[in-house]
Amino acid sequence: MDKTTKIIAWVIVAVVIIGGVWYEISRKAEEHTNVLKVGVIIPLTGPVGPTGKDFLNGLMLAKEKINPSVELYIEDSQSNAKDGVTAAKKILDTQDVDMIISLQSAVVIPLLTLADEYNKPLLATAISQNEFTQKSKNAFRFFPSANQEAALAADFANKRGFKKISTITILDEYGVSMKEQFDKKFEGDIVQEENFTAADTDLRTILTKISNSDAIYFIGYIPQYISLFKQLKELGKDNVVISNLITISGSVRAEIGNLTNKIYATVPESALMSEKTKQFRKDYIEKYGEEPDWAAPFGYDTMFILDAVQKNEKKPIEALYNIKINGLNGNISFNGDREAFIPLSIVEIKNGQFVPYQG
């Protein structure tokens, strides 16, 4: 091989090597730009702290299994709007996140103003206010609305033939929305209306007033459910209680033991036993050494949503309209109003266990 041929050969080799290196750099740069960065503002302390931790555990379990590359920037809302907004601003001002996820009505609703200010989609769970998704193009709900959940509870009360209901609800966006929708759908009379704040745990005064009603419609957070069932027993009352998925919370049952009969709750598919939920519970227990609560499946499914968004070539807000996944809460997709329909059913207490209500 003469000198000229050797030079040409080396040039070709160099071009191939440089081209390969450039391709690898370009590929990694593309991968980096496709990484989804998500701000996570959830309660890790305060009255809703157990729910936030449960949600986060489910989220991290799914992240480990399906997409470790999603970057999460996690801050504690401390179960209140003020600290939630401060936490969100910290993330939005320091990290170039693509979207925000959050839970709890009292925190999610004020965060929507920030989502609009920074033009980031807000994916929210544990948010019941009917008008939430109507407030902004950035608002996406992955949770039953008050219209769906409270309407099912009222329909149940109507079919049971209840004529008089007393309502005891928390005085915030969550409680107000649920009560309003229950009132609209219940065909009988609301004979007594009582409310309490998130800081209230002694409900005895309220419960002693409750009389002459077929059932209580109750909405609150975990500490108030614990108080409700303990104090009903202390007062010797055996009222029928109609409520939602927090009723079946492991945190509630750990405090009060087996619930009595006459308790009914609206619950999502993820709260019912199936092959999917059995495997999820097994994986959760192996990782965390405890049973998952009601929020963990929503956290788990949320990571599947984030995974689908990351793999979509569109911007996150557009990608959310195109996702179709099968999660613990059923088939999940968002409609034109940015709502993900969550199937619900009624469960009842029988022999200390929640079972599907058969009518």
KOLTORNU-466734 format. One line per 5 residues: their letters; for each residue y, x, z of C-alpha. Coordinates in Angstrom, 1 decimal, always signed. Example, Ala and Ser with C-alpha at 12.3 -4.5 7.8 and 13.67 -1.06 7.14 Angstrom:
! KOLTORNU-466734
as> -4.5 +12.3 +7.8 ~ -1.1 +13.7 +7.1 $
//
This chain:
! KOLTORNU-466734
mdktt> +0.0 +0.0 +0.0 ~ +3.3 +1.5 -1.1 ~ +6.4 +1.7 +1.1 ~ +8.1 -1.3 -0.6 ~ +5.1 -3.5 -0.2 $
kiiaw> +4.8 -2.6 +3.5 ~ +8.5 -3.5 +4.0 ~ +8.0 -6.9 +2.3 ~ +4.9 -7.5 +4.4 ~ +6.7 -6.7 +7.7 $
vivav> +9.6 -9.0 +6.6 ~ +7.2 -11.8 +6.0 ~ +5.6 -11.3 +9.4 ~ +9.0 -11.2 +11.1 ~ +10.1 -14.4 +9.4 $
viigg> +6.9 -16.1 +10.5 ~ +7.3 -14.9 +14.1 ~ +11.0 -15.9 +14.3 ~ +10.2 -19.2 +12.7 ~ +7.5 -19.9 +15.3 $
vwyei> +9.7 -18.9 +18.1 ~ +12.5 -21.1 +16.8 ~ +10.1 -24.0 +16.4 ~ +8.9 -23.6 +20.0 ~ +12.5 -23.4 +21.3 $
srkae> +13.5 -26.5 +19.3 ~ +10.4 -28.4 +20.5 ~ +11.1 -27.6 +24.1 ~ +14.8 -28.5 +23.7 ~ +13.7 -31.8 +22.2 $
ehtnv> +11.3 -32.4 +25.1 ~ +14.1 -31.6 +27.5 ~ +16.5 -34.1 +25.9 ~ +13.7 -36.8 +26.1 ~ +13.3 -36.4 +29.8 $
lkvgv> +14.3 -39.6 +31.5 ~ +16.6 -39.1 +34.5 ~ +16.8 -42.0 +36.9 ~ +18.9 -42.6 +40.0 ~ +16.9 -44.4 +42.7 $
iiplt> +19.0 -46.2 +45.4 ~ +16.7 -47.9 +47.9 ~ +16.6 -48.6 +51.6 ~ +14.7 -45.9 +53.5 ~ +16.2 -46.7 +56.8 $
gpvgp> +17.6 -49.9 +58.4 ~ +15.9 -53.4 +58.5 ~ +14.7 -53.2 +54.9 ~ +13.5 -49.5 +55.3 ~ +9.8 -50.3 +55.4 $
tgkdf> +10.1 -52.2 +52.1 ~ +12.0 -49.4 +50.5 ~ +9.4 -46.8 +51.6 ~ +6.6 -48.9 +50.4 ~ +8.3 -49.3 +47.0 $
lnglm> +8.9 -45.6 +46.8 ~ +5.3 -44.8 +47.6 ~ +4.1 -47.0 +44.8 ~ +6.7 -45.5 +42.4 ~ +5.6 -41.9 +43.3 $
lakek> +1.9 -42.8 +43.0 ~ +2.4 -44.0 +39.5 ~ +4.6 -41.1 +38.6 ~ +1.9 -38.6 +39.6 ~ -0.7 -40.5 +37.5 $
inpsv> +1.2 -41.4 +34.3 ~ +4.4 -39.4 +33.9 ~ +5.4 -36.5 +36.2 ~ +8.2 -35.6 +33.8 ~ +10.4 -38.5 +34.8 $
elyie> +13.2 -37.1 +37.0 ~ +14.1 -39.1 +40.0 ~ +17.2 -38.7 +42.1 ~ +16.5 -40.6 +45.3 ~ +19.2 -41.7 +47.8 $
dsqsn> +18.9 -44.0 +50.9 ~ +21.0 -47.2 +50.8 ~ +20.4 -47.6 +54.5 ~ +19.8 -51.3 +53.8 ~ +23.5 -52.1 +53.3 $
akdgv> +26.0 -52.4 +50.5 ~ +28.6 -49.8 +51.7 ~ +26.0 -47.0 +52.0 ~ +24.3 -48.1 +48.9 ~ +27.4 -47.8 +46.8 $
taakk> +28.2 -44.4 +48.4 ~ +24.7 -43.2 +47.6 ~ +24.9 -44.4 +44.0 ~ +28.3 -42.8 +43.4 ~ +26.9 -39.5 +44.7 $
ildtq> +24.2 -39.6 +42.1 ~ +26.4 -40.8 +39.2 ~ +29.1 -38.2 +39.9 ~ +26.7 -35.3 +40.1 ~ +23.8 -36.1 +37.8 $
dvdmi> +23.7 -37.2 +34.2 ~ +21.2 -40.0 +34.8 ~ +20.1 -42.4 +32.1 ~ +19.6 -45.4 +34.3 ~ +19.5 -46.7 +37.9 $
islqs> +16.9 -48.5 +39.8 ~ +17.4 -50.3 +43.1 ~ +16.2 -53.1 +45.4 ~ +17.6 -55.6 +47.9 ~ +20.1 -58.3 +46.9 $
avvip> +22.8 -57.1 +49.3 ~ +22.8 -53.7 +47.7 ~ +21.9 -54.4 +44.1 ~ +24.8 -56.8 +43.4 ~ +27.6 -54.4 +44.4 $
lltla> +25.8 -51.7 +42.4 ~ +26.2 -53.7 +39.3 ~ +30.0 -52.9 +39.3 ~ +29.1 -49.2 +39.2 ~ +26.5 -49.7 +36.5 $
deynk> +29.2 -51.2 +34.3 ~ +31.7 -48.5 +35.2 ~ +29.3 -45.7 +34.3 ~ +27.7 -47.8 +31.5 ~ +24.1 -47.3 +32.9 $
pllat> +21.4 -50.0 +32.9 ~ +20.5 -51.2 +36.4 ~ +16.8 -52.1 +36.8 ~ +16.5 -54.2 +40.0 ~ +13.8 -55.6 +42.1 $
aisqn> +13.8 -57.7 +45.3 ~ +16.9 -59.5 +43.8 ~ +16.8 -63.3 +43.8 ~ +20.3 -64.4 +42.9 ~ +20.0 -66.5 +39.8 $
eftqk> +23.2 -65.3 +38.2 ~ +22.4 -61.6 +38.5 ~ +21.5 -60.9 +34.9 ~ +24.3 -63.1 +33.6 ~ +26.9 -60.8 +35.2 $
sknaf> +26.4 -57.8 +32.9 ~ +24.5 -56.5 +29.9 ~ +23.4 -53.7 +32.1 ~ +21.6 -56.0 +34.6 ~ +17.8 -56.1 +34.2 $
rffps> +15.7 -58.0 +36.8 ~ +12.0 -57.1 +37.6 ~ +11.5 -59.8 +40.2 ~ +11.2 -63.6 +40.4 ~ +14.6 -65.3 +40.5 $
anqea> +15.5 -67.7 +43.2 ~ +15.3 -70.5 +40.7 ~ +11.6 -69.6 +40.0 ~ +10.5 -68.7 +43.6 ~ +12.4 -71.4 +45.6 $
alaad> +11.6 -74.0 +43.0 ~ +7.9 -73.3 +43.4 ~ +8.2 -73.6 +47.1 ~ +10.1 -76.9 +46.8 ~ +7.6 -78.3 +44.3 $
fankr> +4.8 -77.4 +46.8 ~ +6.6 -79.3 +49.5 ~ +7.1 -82.3 +47.3 ~ +3.5 -82.4 +46.3 ~ +2.4 -82.2 +49.9 $
gfkki> +4.5 -85.3 +50.5 ~ +6.9 -83.7 +53.0 ~ +10.0 -85.9 +53.5 ~ +12.0 -83.8 +56.0 ~ +12.5 -80.1 +55.9 $
stiti> +14.5 -77.7 +58.2 ~ +15.8 -74.5 +56.5 ~ +16.3 -71.2 +58.4 ~ +17.7 -68.6 +56.1 ~ +19.4 -65.2 +56.3 $
ldeyg> +23.1 -65.3 +55.6 ~ +23.4 -63.0 +52.6 ~ +23.1 -63.3 +48.8 ~ +19.3 -63.4 +49.0 ~ +19.1 -66.2 +51.6 $
vsmke> +22.0 -68.2 +50.1 ~ +20.5 -68.2 +46.6 ~ +17.0 -69.1 +47.8 ~ +18.3 -71.9 +50.0 ~ +20.5 -73.4 +47.3 $
qfdkk> +17.6 -73.6 +44.8 ~ +15.2 -75.0 +47.4 ~ +17.8 -77.7 +48.2 ~ +18.2 -78.6 +44.6 ~ +14.5 -79.0 +43.9 $
fegdi> +13.3 -80.6 +47.2 ~ +13.1 -84.3 +46.8 ~ +13.2 -85.2 +50.5 ~ +15.9 -84.6 +53.1 ~ +17.1 -81.3 +54.6 $
vqeen> +17.5 -82.5 +58.2 ~ +18.7 -79.2 +59.7 ~ +20.2 -76.1 +58.3 ~ +20.3 -72.9 +60.3 ~ +21.1 -69.3 +59.3 $
ftaad> +21.2 -65.8 +60.8 ~ +22.3 -62.3 +60.0 ~ +20.3 -59.2 +59.1 ~ +20.9 -57.9 +62.6 ~ +19.5 -61.0 +64.3 $
tdlrt> +16.0 -60.8 +65.7 ~ +16.1 -63.4 +68.4 ~ +15.5 -66.8 +66.8 ~ +14.6 -68.8 +69.9 ~ +17.9 -70.7 +70.1 $
iltki> +17.5 -71.7 +66.4 ~ +13.8 -72.6 +66.8 ~ +14.4 -74.8 +69.9 ~ +16.7 -76.9 +67.8 ~ +14.1 -77.6 +65.1 $
snsda> +12.5 -81.0 +65.6 ~ +11.7 -84.1 +63.6 ~ +10.9 -82.2 +60.4 ~ +7.6 -81.8 +58.4 ~ +8.1 -78.1 +57.8 $
iyfig> +10.4 -75.1 +58.0 ~ +11.6 -73.3 +54.9 ~ +12.2 -69.7 +56.1 ~ +13.8 -66.8 +54.3 ~ +14.6 -63.4 +55.9 $
yipqy> +13.5 -59.8 +56.1 ~ +10.5 -58.2 +57.9 ~ +12.1 -58.1 +61.4 ~ +13.0 -61.8 +61.3 ~ +9.5 -62.8 +60.1 $
islfk> +8.0 -60.9 +63.0 ~ +10.4 -62.8 +65.4 ~ +9.7 -66.1 +63.7 ~ +6.0 -66.1 +64.2 ~ +6.0 -64.5 +67.6 $
qlkel> +8.7 -66.8 +69.0 ~ +7.2 -70.0 +67.5 ~ +4.0 -69.1 +69.4 ~ +6.0 -68.3 +72.6 ~ +7.7 -71.7 +72.4 $
gkdnv> +4.5 -73.5 +71.8 ~ +5.5 -74.8 +68.3 ~ +3.0 -75.2 +65.5 ~ +5.4 -76.0 +62.6 ~ +4.4 -75.8 +59.0 $
visnl> +6.2 -72.7 +57.5 ~ +6.9 -72.4 +53.8 ~ +8.2 -69.0 +52.6 ~ +7.7 -66.1 +50.2 ~ +5.8 -62.9 +49.8 $
itisg> +7.3 -61.2 +52.8 ~ +5.2 -63.6 +54.9 ~ +2.1 -61.6 +53.8 ~ +3.7 -58.2 +54.6 ~ +1.4 -55.7 +56.3 $
svrae> +4.3 -54.8 +58.6 ~ +4.5 -58.4 +59.8 ~ +0.7 -58.8 +60.3 ~ +0.6 -55.4 +62.1 ~ +3.0 -56.7 +64.7 $
ignlt> +1.7 -60.3 +65.3 ~ -2.0 -60.0 +64.4 ~ -3.6 -62.9 +62.6 ~ -1.3 -65.7 +61.6 ~ -2.2 -69.3 +62.4 $
nkiya> -2.8 -72.0 +59.8 ~ +0.0 -74.1 +58.5 ~ +1.7 -71.1 +56.8 ~ +2.2 -71.1 +53.0 ~ +3.9 -68.5 +50.8 $
tvpes> +4.9 -68.0 +47.1 ~ +3.4 -64.6 +45.9 ~ +3.2 -62.6 +42.7 ~ -0.1 -61.7 +40.9 ~ -0.1 -58.2 +42.5 $
almse> -0.6 -59.8 +46.0 ~ -3.9 -61.4 +44.8 ~ -7.2 -59.6 +44.8 ~ -8.3 -58.4 +41.3 ~ -10.0 -55.4 +39.8 $
ktkqf> -6.6 -53.9 +39.1 ~ -5.2 -54.4 +42.5 ~ -8.5 -53.2 +44.2 ~ -8.2 -49.9 +42.3 ~ -4.5 -49.6 +43.1 $
rkdyi> -5.1 -50.2 +46.8 ~ -7.9 -47.6 +46.8 ~ -5.7 -45.0 +45.2 ~ -2.8 -45.9 +47.5 ~ -4.9 -45.6 +50.7 $
ekyge> -6.4 -42.3 +49.5 ~ -2.9 -40.8 +49.0 ~ -0.9 -42.3 +51.9 ~ -3.6 -43.2 +54.5 ~ -2.5 -46.7 +54.9 $
epdwa> -2.6 -50.1 +53.1 ~ +0.1 -50.8 +50.5 ~ +2.5 -53.6 +51.3 ~ +4.0 -56.1 +48.8 ~ +6.7 -53.8 +47.4 $
apfgy> +4.4 -51.0 +46.4 ~ +3.0 -52.8 +43.3 ~ +6.6 -53.4 +42.2 ~ +7.3 -49.6 +42.6 ~ +4.1 -48.8 +40.7 $
dtmfi> +4.9 -51.1 +37.8 ~ +8.5 -49.8 +37.8 ~ +7.2 -46.3 +36.9 ~ +5.2 -47.9 +34.0 ~ +8.5 -49.4 +32.8 $
ldavq> +10.3 -46.0 +33.1 ~ +7.4 -44.3 +31.2 ~ +7.7 -46.8 +28.4 ~ +11.5 -46.3 +28.3 ~ +11.1 -42.5 +28.0 $
knekk> +8.6 -42.8 +25.2 ~ +10.8 -45.1 +23.2 ~ +13.2 -43.5 +20.7 ~ +16.0 -45.8 +21.5 ~ +18.6 -45.5 +24.3 $
pieal> +17.4 -46.8 +27.7 ~ +19.3 -50.1 +27.5 ~ +17.8 -50.8 +24.1 ~ +14.4 -49.5 +25.0 ~ +14.1 -52.0 +27.9 $
yniki> +14.1 -54.9 +25.5 ~ +11.2 -53.4 +23.6 ~ +8.7 -52.5 +26.4 ~ +5.4 -54.3 +26.7 ~ +3.1 -53.2 +29.5 $
nglng> +0.3 -54.7 +31.5 ~ +1.0 -54.0 +35.2 ~ -0.2 -55.1 +38.6 ~ +2.2 -58.0 +38.2 ~ +0.8 -59.1 +34.9 $
nisfn> +2.2 -58.6 +31.4 ~ +5.7 -57.3 +31.7 ~ +8.5 -57.5 +29.1 ~ +12.2 -58.4 +29.2 ~ +13.6 -61.4 +27.4 $
gdrea> +17.0 -61.6 +25.8 ~ +18.5 -62.5 +29.2 ~ +17.1 -59.2 +30.6 ~ +14.6 -61.1 +32.8 ~ +11.0 -60.1 +33.3 $
fipls> +8.9 -63.1 +34.1 ~ +6.7 -62.6 +37.2 ~ +3.9 -65.2 +37.5 ~ +3.8 -66.8 +41.0 ~ +1.3 -68.8 +42.9 $
iveik> +0.9 -70.4 +46.4 ~ -1.3 -68.9 +49.1 ~ -2.2 -70.3 +52.5 ~ -3.6 -69.0 +55.8 ~ -7.2 -69.8 +56.4 $
ngqfv> -9.1 -68.1 +59.3 ~ -6.4 -65.5 +59.6 ~ -6.5 -64.5 +55.8 ~ -4.3 -65.5 +52.9 ~ -6.2 -67.3 +50.2 $
pyqg> -5.0 -69.1 +47.0 ~ -3.9 -72.7 +47.9 ~ -6.3 -75.2 +46.3 ~ -4.4 -78.3 +47.0 $
//
